[in-house]
Amino acid sequence: MQKYIIERDIPGVDKLNPAELKGAAQTSNAALAQVGAERVQWVESFVTPDKTFCVYLAQDEDAVREHARLSGFPANKITPVAGMISPSTAN
């Protein structure tokens, strides 16, 4: 599967309390179950002011869009990851 970064514009997301974030994760998980783990998997998300940046593994962008449609969370920008570097890359 291809790794993707999904940018979601969600005004106020950084102000959600833990219970609201839990509910959002449950909504996302329910949509993931509908799409199927063989098509799309959620790795992690980063919450920033008015946005989330999510890391997904997916068969293709259509699987990411289907998850967005089912969950109700926008996928404003879907970017395939071409590679990765970290501090250990310098060694």
C-alpha positions in Angstrom: 0.0 0.0 0.0 1.0 3.6 -0.6 1.6 6.0 2.3 -0.4 9.3 2.1 -0.5 12.5 4.1 -4.1 13.9 4.2 -4.6 17.5 5.1 -8.0 18.2 6.6 -9.4 21.7 7.1 -11.5 21.4 10.3 -12.0 24.8 12.0 -11.7 24.5 15.8 -10.3 20.9 15.8 -7.5 22.0 18.1 -10.0 23.1 20.7 -11.8 19.7 20.9 -11.7 18.1 24.3 -10.6 14.5 24.8 -14.1 13.1 24.7 -14.7 14.9 21.4 -11.4 13.6 19.9 -12.4 10.1 21.0 -15.7 10.5 19.2 -14.0 11.7 16.1 -11.6 8.7 16.2 -14.6 6.3 16.7 -16.3 7.9 13.6 -13.1 7.5 11.6 -12.7 3.9 12.7 -16.3 3.1 11.7 -15.7 4.5 8.2 -12.4 2.6 8.0 -14.3 -0.7 8.8 -16.7 0.1 6.0 -14.0 0.7 3.4 -12.0 -2.3 4.6 -8.5 -2.7 6.0 -7.3 -4.1 2.7 -8.0 -0.7 1.1 -7.2 1.9 3.7 -5.5 2.1 7.2 -5.1 5.0 9.5 -1.7 5.3 11.0 -1.8 8.6 13.0 -2.9 12.2 12.9 -1.5 15.5 14.1 -3.9 18.1 15.3 -2.9 21.7 14.6 -4.9 25.0 14.7 -7.9 24.4 12.4 -6.4 21.4 10.6 -5.3 17.8 11.0 -2.5 16.1 9.1 -3.2 12.4 8.9 -0.9 9.5 7.8 -2.7 6.8 6.0 -1.8 3.6 4.1 -4.1 3.1 1.2 -4.5 1.2 -2.1 -5.1 4.5 -3.9 -6.5 8.0 -3.4 -10.0 6.7 -4.1 -9.9 4.7 -0.9 -8.9 7.8 1.0 -11.7 9.8 -0.6 -14.2 7.0 0.2 -13.1 7.1 3.9 -13.5 10.9 3.9 -17.0 10.6 2.4 -18.2 8.0 4.9 -16.6 9.7 7.9 -17.7 13.2 7.0 -14.1 14.5 7.5 -12.8 16.5 4.6 -9.7 15.3 2.6 -8.7 18.8 1.3 -5.3 17.7 0.1 -4.1 14.1 -0.4 -0.3 13.8 -1.0 1.4 10.5 -1.7 4.7 10.1 0.3 7.6 9.6 -2.0 10.2 8.8 0.7 11.2 9.5 4.3 14.2 11.0 6.0 15.0 11.5 9.7 18.1 12.5 11.8 19.3 8.9 11.4 19.5 9.4 7.6 22.6 11.4 8.2 24.5 8.5 9.8 
